[in-house]
Amino acid sequence: MSQARMQLPSRVQSGELVRARLLVAHPMETGYLQDLNGRTIARNVIRELTCEYGGRQVFRVEPSSGISGNPFFEFFFRAEQSGELLVRWVDDQGLQGQLRQMLQVQPPASRPAS
């Protein structure tokens, strides 16, 4: 199974746009390279990667063999309340991975009365 890391802002206000940065450790073999004995290395790329927040999908990608090894993804979503981000992926060999990370959202800042 591949490993992944996600970077989120340390402070998020309700209604704010959040930038998520995701790095997945995966070889992303294209199927065109050969090993030292001249045998073709089988294609093995991530077929699908999704991210859910609060039970709804906020990011989805179907990478191709044109993506380099250890792919990096950056995406944005609007945070309304605290919740779990669940990232899942599956590769050509059927291996699946997932990453869960909590996002703490603070209530909107109150505005002073005029």
C-alpha positions as semicolon CSV with decimal commas, in nm:
position;residue;x (nm);y (nm);z (nm)
1;M;0,000;0,000;0,000
2;S;0,123;0,350;-0,079
3;Q;0,179;0,613;0,185
4;A;0,050;0,969;0,164
5;R;0,082;1,302;0,341
6;M;-0,158;1,594;0,336
7;Q;-0,089;1,952;0,433
8;L;-0,375;2,174;0,549
9;P;-0,373;2,523;0,704
10;S;-0,342;2,527;1,083
11;R;-0,633;2,772;1,120
12;V;-0,949;2,767;0,913
13;Q;-1,252;2,992;0,959
14;S;-1,599;2,868;0,866
15;G;-1,678;2,954;0,505
16;E;-1,312;2,994;0,414
17;L;-1,154;2,845;0,103
18;V;-0,901;2,579;0,208
19;R;-0,593;2,476;0,009
20;A;-0,508;2,107;0,048
21;R;-0,172;1,973;-0,068
22;L;-0,140;1,598;-0,108
23;L;0,169;1,388;-0,179
24;V;0,126;1,017;-0,254
25;A;0,428;0,785;-0,247
26;H;0,367;0,570;-0,556
27;P;0,608;0,466;-0,836
28;M;0,364;0,548;-1,121
29;E;0,530;0,299;-1,361
30;T;0,439;0,382;-1,721
31;G;0,486;0,035;-1,867
32;Y;0,751;0,164;-2,110
33;L;1,064;0,119;-1,896
34;Q;1,280;-0,191;-1,874
35;D;1,469;-0,340;-1,581
36;L;1,841;-0,427;-1,593
37;N;1,762;-0,762;-1,759
38;G;1,567;-0,600;-2,043
39;R;1,224;-0,705;-1,915
40;T;0,948;-0,447;-1,940
41;I;0,831;-0,316;-1,603
42;A;0,453;-0,356;-1,588
43;R;0,240;-0,045;-1,597
44;N;0,118;0,055;-1,252
45;V;-0,031;0,401;-1,210
46;I;-0,296;0,535;-0,977
47;R;-0,624;0,488;-1,166
48;E;-0,842;0,702;-0,944
49;L;-0,794;0,927;-0,644
50;T;-1,081;1,091;-0,454
51;C;-1,116;1,311;-0,148
52;E;-1,433;1,341;0,059
53;Y;-1,502;1,605;0,321
54;G;-1,812;1,594;0,535
55;G;-1,950;1,304;0,331
56;R;-1,925;1,476;-0,007
57;Q;-1,663;1,450;-0,276
58;V;-1,450;1,765;-0,304
59;F;-1,177;1,633;-0,535
60;R;-1,145;1,356;-0,792
61;V;-0,871;1,279;-1,042
62;E;-0,793;0,994;-1,282
63;P;-0,418;1,030;-1,337
64;S;-0,251;0,885;-1,644
65;S;0,095;0,747;-1,709
66;G;0,204;1,105;-1,783
67;I;0,211;1,182;-1,410
68;S;0,550;1,139;-1,244
69;G;0,628;0,905;-0,957
70;N;0,522;1,023;-0,611
71;P;0,250;1,251;-0,751
72;F;0,164;1,581;-0,586
73;F;-0,190;1,719;-0,600
74;E;-0,321;2,055;-0,486
75;F;-0,689;2,138;-0,463
76;F;-0,926;2,381;-0,294
77;F;-1,257;2,339;-0,114
78;R;-1,480;2,549;0,111
79;A;-1,483;2,452;0,479
80;E;-1,808;2,508;0,667
81;Q;-1,755;2,292;0,976
82;S;-1,501;2,062;1,134
83;G;-1,483;1,720;0,975
84;E;-1,270;1,443;0,837
85;L;-1,102;1,445;0,500
86;L;-1,087;1,096;0,352
87;V;-0,854;1,041;0,058
88;R;-0,873;0,708;-0,127
89;W;-0,689;0,577;-0,430
90;V;-0,655;0,258;-0,631
91;D;-0,382;0,163;-0,879
92;D;-0,361;-0,065;-1,184
93;Q;-0,267;-0,363;-0,968
94;G;-0,580;-0,316;-0,758
95;L;-0,387;-0,200;-0,452
96;Q;-0,582;0,056;-0,252
97;G;-0,469;0,322;-0,013
98;Q;-0,632;0,579;0,204
99;L;-0,550;0,872;0,427
100;R;-0,776;1,024;0,692
101;Q;-0,712;1,367;0,839
102;M;-0,925;1,587;1,062
103;L;-0,986;1,951;0,976
104;Q;-1,074;2,181;1,265
105;V;-1,289;2,473;1,155
106;Q;-1,343;2,774;1,380
107;P;-1,672;2,963;1,383
108;P;-1,683;3,276;1,169
109;A;-1,523;3,579;1,329
110;S;-1,785;3,811;1,473
111;R;-1,792;4,162;1,336
112;P;-1,801;4,456;1,575
113;A;-2,132;4,644;1,592
114;S;-2,134;4,974;1,404
